[in-house]
Amino acid sequence: MKNHINKILPVMMLLCVVYGCKKYEQFPVDKITANYVFDPRDSAGANAQSFLYGIYAIVPNGNNRVGSDYLDAASDDAVSSQTGTAQVTLMSTNAATSQSFPSTENPWEGTNPAGPPNSFWGGIRSANEFINNIGVVPVKGTLPNGVGTRWVWQSEARFLRAYFYFELVKRYGGVPLLGNKVYNVNDAITVPRSSFSDCITYIVNELNAVKDSLITAPLANSSDNFRITKGAALALKARVLLYAASPLFNGGNIDAANPLTGYTNYDINRWTLAANAARDVISLGSYQLDTSYRDIFLTQNNSERIMVRPGGNSIGIETNNGPVGFQAASAVGNTSPTQELVNSFPMQNGLAISDPSSGFNPADPYAVNSTPKRDPRLAWTILYNGHTWLNTAVQTYEGGQSKPDINTQQTVTGYYMRKFMGLFENTTTYSSHSSDWVIFRYAEVLLTLAEAENEAAGSPPADCYAQLYALRKRAGIDPGAGSTYGVPQNMSTADMRAFIQNEWRIEFAFEEHRYFDIKRWKLAQTVMNQPRTGVSIVKTGSNLTFNPINVLSTTFTTKQYFHPIPYNEILKDPNLKQNPGW
């Protein structure tokens, strides 16, 4: 931690200029000093604002974030297609150590060759620098919420600090809480880890403190419409409290008496707190489900987005993950979704494919040529054999265009990822489109409420069902009798829990939820100690045979519920206690 808490201001500002502030006012690097950034004569606050945007730049974009893979490829939803041993594979096979944990999923001390540091300690230090000094900058004016501009900026920095802390806590458990202190280069830092409970309390208190001094809606100016809002603060609070209430931390602590790895007791009220936090977001009335599941990721400023990390316009998602074999639209297919993920999508009538009444046809498993169809979200998430793409039918059968079985990188499961990509079903080439990374969206709030209510109430209340109906209606599931959208009625708490967990899986595939969800639910030791599977499709004439195949043996032990504190940091600070098993 010392190396990253001790970032000096000029380095941080240089990174801001290079990576985070290109569309904002810049200034000569050789003139960067604290007095220059926080200038009592700068009524516009241009330099301070650039510094703040540099902190924003540390928020990661999840697209192909972990060694060119999606984090979900370290879970049971996908595997990496990359040749050699991918970073996500090191994680999913228990091959990483405290000395060699993948740098792009090690925000304690990670580095990012393509941009600013992904060390959240660097972000926390910079936020503290800003919080402590913005008061001297005489920024004029107020924002639409009536709060002075510089105090809104300060609240944004406090939010970002809380966000960085939570991203650390959900990976490592309790971490050192530094308050507003900014450590200098020569300081000897021996700060112990705070308890998990104290970290959750600190984060929630920070969010409560700033929520009413943040803007209430994105600013109209397209250059800064990503700014933190009150809705983002409430959504983060709901996520924090949901994690805190979940089995891994609330009664299922892997080291029962260890306050660093969770609460040392179970308290059902933690679920109630999470449910109330979700209701607070809903009561704002500022958000609603977008009418199109597809458009959430392609249409900027839609009604469902609560917080995004701008990604610009590009075709990078397609070239990294699209199917191989298209000369006019080359791609390398890094992401191979698993059969487990494909099977989790129900039919369009809402019934699971394992239900004899669902109408699932094993000879046409994706319902390309038969009815009922599959859940429409499947076609917006996965590219499967027969899926229309680039004005042709995808061929992932053995020897097909996108599974040529020659010495080239291609799908290893028989599937490619489709999510986040542009509307290229009926074109022949790719064209640039928005690649913003959606951090919070309204659907998460509804599922948070449903999950928390189910656990807090003793039996699933009607409101819990209502959230599921809303999500499935938007997805395009048929209403069915009584407009229940395939949601079984009169479920037990356990049955509803499993149903909600599957809905998290299919609604948020590849959005960096699944990897952490199976941990917070304490399911990872079950689902990750089974082989990852795919399909080998053999075409004989016009007939297709679908053969299940194992593609990767994954491993999960108790210690993997938490990332290891980097070995170098343990050596530097004897007060840092390593996580169990590492």
C-alpha positions as CSV (number, residue, x, y, z in Angstrom):
1,M,0.0,0.0,0.0
2,K,2.8,2.4,0.8
3,N,3.9,2.7,-2.8
4,H,0.5,3.8,-3.8
5,I,-0.7,5.9,-0.9
6,N,2.5,7.8,-1.4
7,K,1.8,9.0,-4.9
8,I,3.1,12.5,-5.3
9,L,0.9,15.2,-6.7
10,P,2.9,15.9,-9.9
11,V,2.7,12.3,-11.0
12,M,-1.1,12.2,-10.4
13,M,-1.6,15.4,-12.3
14,L,0.5,14.2,-15.2
15,L,-1.7,11.1,-15.5
16,C,-4.7,13.3,-15.4
17,V,-3.5,15.4,-18.3
18,V,-2.5,12.3,-20.3
19,Y,-5.5,10.0,-19.6
20,G,-8.3,11.7,-17.9
21,C,-8.6,15.3,-19.0
22,K,-8.1,15.4,-22.7
23,K,-11.4,17.2,-23.4
24,Y,-10.9,19.6,-20.5
25,E,-8.7,22.5,-19.9
26,Q,-5.1,21.5,-19.6
27,F,-1.9,23.2,-18.3
28,P,1.8,22.7,-18.7
29,V,3.2,19.8,-16.8
30,D,6.3,21.6,-15.7
31,K,4.1,24.1,-13.8
32,I,2.1,21.6,-11.9
33,T,2.3,22.1,-8.1
34,A,-0.3,21.9,-5.4
35,N,-0.5,25.7,-5.3
36,Y,-1.1,25.7,-9.1
37,V,-3.9,23.1,-8.9
38,F,-5.6,24.7,-5.9
39,D,-5.1,28.3,-6.8
40,P,-6.9,30.9,-4.6
41,R,-7.0,33.2,-7.7
42,D,-8.6,30.7,-10.0
43,S,-12.3,31.7,-9.9
44,A,-13.1,29.2,-12.7
45,G,-11.4,26.4,-10.9
46,A,-10.2,25.0,-14.2
47,N,-7.1,23.3,-12.8
48,A,-8.9,21.8,-9.8
49,Q,-11.6,20.5,-12.1
50,S,-9.1,18.8,-14.3
51,F,-7.6,17.2,-11.2
52,L,-11.0,16.0,-10.1
53,Y,-11.6,14.5,-13.6
54,G,-8.3,12.7,-13.1
55,I,-9.8,10.9,-10.1
56,Y,-12.8,10.0,-12.2
57,A,-10.4,8.5,-14.7
58,I,-9.3,5.9,-12.1
59,V,-12.8,4.3,-12.2
60,P,-12.2,1.3,-14.4
61,N,-14.0,0.4,-17.7
62,G,-14.9,-3.2,-17.5
63,N,-14.8,-4.0,-21.2
64,N,-12.0,-6.6,-21.6
65,R,-10.5,-5.2,-18.4
66,V,-8.7,-8.3,-17.0
67,G,-5.8,-9.1,-19.3
68,S,-8.0,-8.5,-22.3
69,D,-10.8,-10.6,-20.9
70,Y,-14.1,-9.9,-19.1
71,L,-14.0,-10.6,-15.4
72,D,-16.9,-13.0,-15.9
73,A,-14.4,-15.4,-17.6
74,A,-13.1,-16.0,-14.1
75,S,-16.5,-17.2,-13.0
76,D,-18.8,-20.0,-14.3
77,D,-20.2,-17.8,-17.1
78,A,-17.3,-17.8,-19.5
79,V,-13.8,-18.9,-20.2
80,S,-11.0,-17.1,-22.1
81,S,-10.4,-18.1,-25.7
82,Q,-6.9,-16.7,-25.5
83,T,-4.0,-19.0,-26.2
84,G,-1.6,-19.5,-23.3
85,T,-2.7,-19.0,-19.7
86,A,-5.0,-16.0,-19.4
87,Q,-5.1,-13.9,-16.2
88,V,-8.8,-14.9,-15.6
89,T,-7.8,-18.6,-16.0
90,L,-5.1,-18.2,-13.3
91,M,-7.9,-16.9,-11.0
92,S,-10.5,-19.6,-11.9
93,T,-8.1,-22.5,-11.5
94,N,-6.5,-21.3,-8.2
95,A,-3.2,-20.7,-9.8
96,A,-2.6,-17.2,-8.6
97,T,-0.6,-16.3,-5.5
98,S,-0.2,-13.3,-3.3
99,Q,3.0,-12.6,-5.3
100,S,1.6,-13.2,-8.7
101,F,-2.1,-12.2,-8.6
102,P,-3.1,-10.7,-12.0
103,S,-2.3,-7.0,-11.9
104,T,-5.4,-5.9,-13.8
105,E,-7.6,-7.5,-11.0
106,N,-5.3,-6.3,-8.2
107,P,-6.6,-2.8,-7.4
108,W,-4.5,-2.7,-4.2
109,E,-1.3,-2.1,-6.2
110,G,-2.3,-2.8,-9.8
111,T,-0.9,-1.0,-12.9
112,N,-2.6,-0.4,-16.2
113,P,-0.3,-0.1,-19.2
114,A,-3.1,1.4,-21.3
115,G,-4.1,4.2,-18.9
116,P,-3.9,5.6,-15.4
117,P,-3.1,3.4,-12.5
118,N,-5.9,1.1,-11.4
119,S,-4.7,1.3,-7.8
120,F,-7.6,2.5,-5.8
121,W,-5.2,3.6,-3.1
122,G,-3.9,6.1,-5.6
123,G,-7.5,7.2,-6.2
124,I,-8.2,7.5,-2.4
125,R,-5.0,9.6,-1.9
126,S,-5.9,11.9,-4.8
127,A,-9.5,12.3,-3.5
128,N,-8.1,13.3,-0.1
129,E,-5.8,15.8,-1.7
130,F,-8.8,17.3,-3.5
131,I,-11.1,17.2,-0.5
132,N,-8.5,19.0,1.7
133,N,-7.6,21.7,-0.7
134,I,-10.7,22.6,-2.8
135,G,-11.9,25.0,-0.2
136,V,-9.2,27.6,-1.2
137,V,-10.4,27.7,-4.8
138,P,-12.9,30.6,-5.1
139,V,-15.1,28.8,-7.8
140,K,-18.1,31.0,-8.5
141,G,-21.6,29.9,-9.1
142,T,-23.9,27.1,-8.1
143,L,-25.1,23.9,-9.9
144,P,-28.8,23.0,-10.4
145,N,-29.1,21.6,-6.9
146,G,-28.4,25.0,-5.5
147,V,-25.1,24.0,-3.9
148,G,-21.9,25.9,-4.7
149,T,-19.9,24.4,-7.5
150,R,-16.7,23.7,-5.4
151,W,-18.7,21.9,-2.7
152,V,-20.5,19.8,-5.3
153,W,-17.0,18.9,-6.6
154,Q,-15.9,18.0,-3.1
155,S,-18.9,15.7,-2.6
156,E,-18.0,14.0,-5.9
157,A,-14.5,13.4,-4.6
158,R,-15.9,12.0,-1.4
159,F,-18.2,9.7,-3.4
160,L,-15.3,8.5,-5.6
161,R,-13.3,7.8,-2.4
162,A,-16.2,5.7,-1.0
163,Y,-16.5,3.9,-4.3
164,F,-12.8,3.0,-4.3
165,Y,-13.0,1.8,-0.7
166,F,-15.9,-0.4,-1.5
167,E,-14.2,-1.9,-4.5
168,L,-11.3,-2.8,-2.2
169,V,-13.5,-4.1,0.6
170,K,-15.5,-6.5,-1.6
171,R,-12.2,-8.0,-2.8
172,Y,-10.1,-7.9,0.3
173,G,-12.4,-7.5,3.3
174,G,-11.5,-4.8,5.8
175,V,-8.9,-2.4,4.7
176,P,-7.0,0.6,6.3
177,L,-9.3,3.6,6.7
178,L,-7.2,6.7,6.2
179,G,-9.8,9.5,6.8
180,N,-8.7,12.7,5.1
181,K,-5.0,12.3,5.8
182,V,-2.6,12.6,2.9
183,Y,0.6,10.8,3.5
184,N,3.9,12.2,2.2
185,V,6.6,10.4,0.4
186,N,8.8,10.0,3.4
187,D,6.1,9.0,5.9
188,A,6.4,5.6,7.4
189,I,3.0,4.1,7.0
190,T,2.0,1.3,9.4
191,V,-1.8,1.6,9.3
192,P,-3.6,-1.6,10.3
193,R,-6.7,-2.9,8.5
194,S,-10.0,-1.7,9.9
195,S,-12.7,-4.3,10.5
196,F,-15.2,-5.1,7.7
197,S,-17.9,-3.6,9.8
198,D,-16.1,-0.3,10.3
199,C,-15.4,-0.1,6.6
200,I,-19.1,-0.6,5.7
201,T,-20.1,1.9,8.3
202,Y,-17.6,4.5,7.0
203,I,-18.6,4.0,3.4
204,V,-22.4,4.3,4.1
205,N,-21.8,7.4,6.3
206,E,-19.8,9.1,3.6
207,L,-22.6,8.4,1.1
208,N,-25.3,9.7,3.5
209,A,-23.2,12.8,4.0
210,V,-22.8,13.7,0.4
211,K,-26.0,12.5,-1.3
212,D,-27.9,15.8,-0.8
213,S,-25.1,18.0,-2.1
214,L,-24.6,16.1,-5.4
215,I,-26.5,17.1,-8.6
216,T,-29.8,15.3,-9.0
217,A,-29.6,14.6,-12.7
218,P,-26.8,14.5,-15.3
219,L,-25.7,17.8,-16.6
220,A,-26.9,18.8,-20.1
221,N,-23.4,19.4,-21.3
222,S,-22.4,16.2,-23.1
223,S,-18.7,16.7,-22.1
224,D,-19.5,16.1,-18.4
225,N,-22.8,14.3,-18.3
226,F,-21.1,11.4,-16.5
227,R,-20.9,13.4,-13.3
228,I,-21.9,11.7,-10.0
229,T,-25.5,12.3,-9.0
230,K,-27.6,11.7,-5.9
231,G,-28.9,8.6,-7.6
232,A,-25.4,7.2,-7.9
233,A,-24.7,7.8,-4.2
234,L,-28.0,6.0,-3.2
235,A,-27.3,3.1,-5.7
236,L,-23.8,2.6,-4.3
237,K,-25.2,2.6,-0.8
238,A,-27.8,-0.1,-1.8
239,R,-25.0,-2.2,-3.4
240,V,-22.8,-1.8,-0.3
241,L,-25.6,-2.8,2.1
242,L,-26.6,-5.8,-0.2
243,Y,-23.1,-7.1,0.0
244,A,-22.9,-6.6,3.7
245,A,-26.1,-8.5,4.2
246,S,-25.1,-11.4,2.0
247,P,-24.0,-14.8,3.4
248,L,-20.3,-14.4,2.8
249,F,-20.2,-11.5,5.2
250,N,-23.4,-11.9,7.3
251,G,-23.2,-15.0,9.3
252,G,-21.0,-17.0,6.8
253,N,-17.6,-15.5,7.6
254,I,-15.0,-17.9,6.4
255,D,-13.0,-17.2,9.5
256,A,-15.8,-16.9,12.1
257,A,-14.1,-14.8,14.7
258,N,-12.1,-12.6,12.2
259,P,-13.6,-9.1,11.9
260,L,-11.6,-8.5,8.8
261,T,-13.4,-11.0,6.6
262,G,-17.0,-10.2,7.6
263,Y,-19.3,-9.7,10.5
264,T,-18.8,-12.1,13.4
265,N,-22.6,-12.5,13.8
266,Y,-25.7,-12.8,11.7
267,D,-28.3,-10.0,11.7
268,I,-31.4,-10.2,9.6
269,N,-31.8,-6.5,9.9
270,R,-28.9,-6.1,7.4
271,W,-31.3,-7.3,4.7
272,T,-33.9,-4.7,5.8
273,L,-31.3,-2.0,5.5
274,A,-30.4,-3.1,2.0
275,A,-34.1,-3.2,1.0
276,N,-34.6,0.3,2.4
277,A,-31.6,1.6,0.5
278,A,-33.0,0.2,-2.8
279,R,-36.4,1.9,-2.1
280,D,-34.6,5.2,-1.6
281,V,-33.3,5.0,-5.2
282,I,-36.8,4.1,-6.5
283,S,-38.4,6.9,-4.5
284,L,-36.3,9.5,-6.4
285,G,-38.5,8.9,-9.4
286,S,-35.5,9.7,-11.6
287,Y,-35.0,6.3,-13.2
288,Q,-37.0,3.6,-15.0
289,L,-36.3,0.5,-16.9
290,D,-35.4,1.3,-20.5
291,T,-38.0,-0.2,-22.9
292,S,-35.2,-2.0,-24.8
293,Y,-32.7,-4.3,-23.1
294,R,-30.4,-3.8,-26.0
295,D,-30.4,0.0,-25.8
296,I,-29.2,0.2,-22.2
297,F,-25.7,-0.2,-23.4
298,L,-25.8,1.6,-26.8
299,T,-28.0,4.7,-26.1
300,Q,-26.4,7.3,-23.9
301,N,-28.4,9.1,-21.2
302,N,-31.2,6.5,-21.3
303,S,-33.6,6.3,-18.3
304,E,-32.0,3.2,-16.8
305,R,-28.4,4.4,-16.5
306,I,-27.5,5.7,-13.1
307,M,-23.7,5.9,-13.3
308,V,-21.4,5.2,-16.3
309,R,-17.7,5.2,-17.0
310,P,-17.4,7.0,-20.4
311,G,-15.8,4.7,-23.0
312,G,-16.0,6.8,-26.2
313,N,-17.0,5.5,-29.6
314,S,-15.2,2.5,-31.0
315,I,-15.5,-1.0,-32.3
316,G,-13.1,-2.4,-29.7
317,I,-15.7,-4.7,-28.1
318,E,-16.4,-6.3,-31.5
319,T,-12.8,-6.8,-32.5
320,N,-11.9,-8.2,-29.1
321,N,-14.9,-10.5,-28.7
322,G,-16.7,-10.9,-32.0
323,P,-16.8,-14.2,-34.0
324,V,-13.8,-15.0,-36.2
325,G,-14.1,-15.8,-39.9
326,F,-15.5,-12.5,-41.2
327,Q,-12.9,-10.9,-43.5
328,A,-14.6,-7.5,-43.6
329,A,-15.1,-7.4,-39.8
330,S,-12.1,-9.1,-38.2
331,A,-12.2,-10.2,-34.6
332,V,-10.4,-12.5,-32.2
333,G,-13.2,-13.9,-30.1
334,N,-11.6,-13.5,-26.7
335,T,-14.7,-14.4,-24.7
336,S,-16.2,-17.9,-24.8
337,P,-19.5,-18.0,-22.9
338,T,-20.2,-21.4,-21.2
339,Q,-23.0,-23.8,-21.7
340,E,-23.9,-23.2,-18.0
341,L,-24.7,-19.6,-18.8
342,V,-26.6,-20.5,-22.0
343,N,-28.7,-23.0,-20.1
344,S,-29.7,-20.4,-17.5
345,F,-31.8,-18.5,-19.9
346,P,-35.4,-19.7,-19.9
347,M,-37.8,-19.9,-22.9
348,Q,-39.8,-16.9,-23.9
349,N,-42.7,-18.2,-21.9
350,G,-40.5,-17.7,-18.9
351,L,-40.1,-21.4,-18.0
352,A,-36.7,-22.9,-17.4
353,I,-35.5,-25.2,-20.2
354,S,-35.4,-28.0,-17.6
355,D,-39.2,-27.6,-17.2
356,P,-41.0,-30.3,-19.2
357,S,-43.7,-27.7,-20.0
358,S,-41.3,-25.2,-21.4
359,G,-41.3,-26.4,-25.0
360,F,-37.6,-26.6,-25.1
361,N,-36.4,-28.6,-28.1
362,P,-32.9,-30.2,-27.7
363,A,-32.6,-30.5,-31.5
364,D,-33.0,-26.7,-31.8
365,P,-31.7,-25.5,-28.5
366,Y,-31.6,-21.8,-29.4
367,A,-35.1,-22.0,-31.0
368,V,-33.7,-20.6,-34.2
369,N,-36.3,-22.5,-36.3
370,S,-38.9,-23.4,-33.8
371,T,-41.3,-22.0,-31.2
372,P,-41.5,-21.1,-28.4
373,K,-38.4,-18.9,-28.7
374,R,-35.8,-18.5,-25.9
375,D,-35.7,-15.5,-23.6
376,P,-34.9,-12.5,-25.9
377,R,-32.0,-11.6,-23.6
378,L,-30.2,-14.7,-24.8
379,A,-29.9,-13.3,-28.3
380,W,-28.6,-10.0,-27.0
381,T,-26.0,-11.7,-24.8
382,I,-24.7,-14.7,-26.7
383,L,-23.9,-15.4,-30.4
384,Y,-24.8,-19.0,-31.0
385,N,-25.0,-21.3,-34.1
386,G,-27.6,-19.9,-36.5
387,H,-27.7,-16.4,-34.8
388,T,-27.8,-13.7,-37.5
389,W,-24.6,-11.6,-37.5
390,L,-23.0,-9.5,-40.2
391,N,-25.8,-10.4,-42.6
392,T,-25.2,-14.1,-42.3
393,A,-25.9,-17.0,-40.0
394,V,-23.2,-17.7,-37.4
395,Q,-21.5,-21.0,-38.0
396,T,-20.0,-22.5,-34.8
397,Y,-20.4,-26.1,-35.8
398,E,-17.1,-27.9,-36.3
399,G,-15.4,-26.6,-39.4
400,G,-17.9,-23.7,-39.7
401,Q,-16.9,-20.2,-40.6
402,S,-16.5,-19.1,-37.0
403,K,-15.1,-22.4,-35.7
404,P,-12.7,-23.4,-38.5
405,D,-10.7,-25.8,-36.2
406,I,-7.5,-24.5,-37.6
407,N,-4.6,-23.0,-35.8
408,T,-6.3,-19.7,-34.9
409,Q,-7.9,-18.3,-31.8
410,Q,-11.6,-19.0,-31.8
411,T,-14.4,-20.0,-29.5
412,V,-13.6,-22.9,-27.3
413,T,-17.2,-23.4,-26.1
414,G,-19.2,-23.1,-29.3
415,Y,-20.4,-19.6,-28.3
416,Y,-19.3,-16.0,-28.6
417,M,-20.3,-13.0,-26.5
418,R,-22.8,-10.6,-28.1
419,K,-23.6,-8.2,-25.3
420,F,-22.5,-4.5,-25.5
421,M,-21.9,-4.8,-29.3
422,G,-23.5,-2.6,-31.9
423,L,-26.4,-3.5,-34.2
424,F,-24.5,-5.5,-36.7
425,E,-27.0,-8.3,-37.4
426,N,-27.7,-6.9,-40.9
427,T,-24.5,-5.1,-41.8
428,T,-21.3,-6.5,-43.3
429,T,-18.8,-4.4,-41.3
430,Y,-18.4,-2.9,-37.9
431,S,-18.8,0.8,-37.2
432,S,-18.1,2.9,-34.1
433,H,-20.7,3.1,-31.4
434,S,-20.8,4.1,-27.7
435,S,-18.8,1.8,-25.5
436,D,-19.6,3.4,-22.1
437,W,-19.3,1.0,-19.2
438,V,-22.5,1.0,-17.1
439,I,-21.6,0.9,-13.4
440,F,-25.1,1.3,-12.0
441,R,-28.4,0.8,-13.7
442,Y,-32.0,0.7,-12.4
443,A,-32.5,-3.0,-13.0
444,E,-29.9,-3.7,-10.2
445,V,-31.9,-1.6,-7.8
446,L,-35.0,-3.7,-8.5
447,L,-33.2,-7.0,-8.1
448,T,-31.5,-5.7,-4.9
449,L,-34.9,-4.9,-3.5
450,A,-36.3,-8.3,-4.5
451,E,-33.4,-10.2,-3.0
452,A,-33.3,-8.2,0.2
453,E,-37.1,-8.4,0.7
454,N,-37.1,-12.1,0.2
455,E,-34.4,-12.6,2.9
456,A,-35.9,-10.1,5.4
457,A,-39.5,-11.1,5.2
458,G,-39.4,-14.8,6.0
459,S,-41.5,-15.6,2.9
460,P,-41.5,-13.8,-0.5
461,P,-43.7,-10.7,-0.3
462,A,-45.8,-9.5,-3.2
463,D,-43.4,-6.6,-3.9
464,C,-40.6,-9.2,-4.4
465,Y,-42.7,-10.8,-7.2
466,A,-43.5,-7.3,-8.7
467,Q,-39.8,-6.5,-9.3
468,L,-39.3,-9.8,-11.2
469,Y,-42.4,-9.2,-13.3
470,A,-41.1,-5.7,-14.2
471,L,-37.7,-7.1,-15.3
472,R,-39.1,-10.0,-17.3
473,K,-41.7,-7.8,-19.0
474,R,-39.0,-5.5,-20.2
475,A,-36.9,-8.5,-21.3
476,G,-39.7,-9.6,-23.6
477,I,-40.9,-12.6,-21.7
478,D,-44.5,-13.5,-22.5
479,P,-47.0,-12.4,-19.8
480,G,-48.7,-15.8,-19.6
481,A,-51.7,-16.6,-17.4
482,G,-52.2,-13.9,-14.7
483,S,-49.3,-11.8,-16.2
484,T,-46.7,-13.6,-14.0
485,Y,-44.1,-13.8,-16.8
486,G,-43.1,-17.3,-16.0
487,V,-42.3,-16.6,-12.4
488,P,-43.5,-19.6,-10.3
489,Q,-46.1,-18.6,-7.7
490,N,-46.1,-19.3,-3.9
491,M,-42.4,-20.0,-3.8
492,S,-40.6,-20.7,-0.5
493,T,-37.8,-18.3,0.5
494,A,-35.2,-20.8,-0.7
495,D,-36.9,-21.3,-4.1
496,M,-37.3,-17.5,-4.5
497,R,-33.6,-17.1,-3.6
498,A,-32.5,-19.5,-6.3
499,F,-34.9,-17.8,-8.8
500,I,-33.5,-14.4,-8.0
501,Q,-29.9,-15.6,-8.2
502,N,-30.6,-16.9,-11.7
503,E,-32.2,-13.6,-12.7
504,W,-29.1,-11.7,-11.6
505,R,-27.1,-14.1,-13.8
506,I,-29.0,-13.6,-17.0
507,E,-29.8,-9.9,-16.6
508,F,-26.3,-8.9,-15.7
509,A,-24.1,-11.3,-17.7
510,F,-20.6,-9.8,-18.4
511,E,-21.3,-6.7,-16.2
512,E,-18.9,-7.8,-13.4
513,H,-21.6,-9.1,-11.2
514,R,-21.4,-12.9,-11.5
515,Y,-17.8,-13.2,-10.3
516,F,-18.7,-11.4,-7.0
517,D,-22.2,-12.7,-6.7
518,I,-21.2,-16.4,-6.5
519,K,-18.8,-15.3,-3.8
520,R,-21.2,-13.2,-1.7
521,W,-23.8,-16.0,-1.9
522,K,-21.1,-18.5,-0.9
523,L,-21.8,-20.6,-3.9
524,A,-18.4,-20.4,-5.5
525,Q,-17.1,-23.6,-3.9
526,T,-20.1,-25.5,-5.5
527,V,-20.2,-24.0,-9.0
528,M,-16.5,-23.5,-9.5
529,N,-15.5,-27.0,-8.6
530,Q,-17.3,-28.4,-11.6
531,P,-15.9,-28.4,-15.2
532,R,-16.8,-25.5,-17.4
533,T,-18.6,-26.9,-20.4
534,G,-19.5,-26.0,-24.0
535,V,-20.9,-27.7,-27.0
536,S,-19.4,-29.3,-30.1
537,I,-21.8,-29.1,-33.0
538,V,-21.4,-31.6,-35.8
539,K,-23.1,-30.9,-39.1
540,T,-24.0,-33.9,-41.3
541,G,-25.8,-32.7,-44.4
542,S,-28.5,-30.4,-43.0
543,N,-28.6,-32.1,-39.6
544,L,-26.9,-30.8,-36.5
545,T,-25.8,-32.9,-33.5
546,F,-25.1,-31.1,-30.3
547,N,-22.5,-32.8,-28.1
548,P,-21.6,-31.5,-24.6
549,I,-17.9,-31.0,-24.0
550,N,-15.7,-30.1,-21.0
551,V,-13.5,-27.1,-21.8
552,L,-11.8,-26.2,-18.5
553,S,-11.4,-27.7,-15.0
554,T,-11.8,-24.8,-12.6
555,T,-11.0,-25.0,-8.9
556,F,-12.2,-23.0,-5.9
557,T,-11.0,-23.2,-2.3
558,T,-12.1,-21.2,0.7
559,K,-9.2,-18.8,0.5
560,Q,-10.4,-17.6,-2.9
561,Y,-13.4,-15.8,-1.4
562,F,-11.0,-13.0,-0.9
563,H,-8.1,-11.6,-2.9
564,P,-4.7,-11.9,-1.2
565,I,-3.2,-8.7,0.2
566,P,-0.2,-8.3,-2.1
567,Y,2.9,-9.9,-0.7
568,N,5.0,-6.8,-1.2
569,E,2.5,-4.8,0.9
570,I,2.6,-7.3,3.8
571,L,6.4,-7.0,3.8
572,K,6.3,-3.2,4.0
573,D,3.7,-2.9,6.7
574,P,3.8,-5.5,9.5
575,N,0.4,-4.2,10.7
576,L,-1.3,-5.5,7.6
577,K,-2.8,-8.9,8.3
578,Q,-3.0,-11.3,5.4
579,N,-6.3,-12.9,4.4
580,P,-6.9,-16.5,5.5
581,G,-5.2,-19.2,3.4
582,W,-2.8,-16.8,1.5
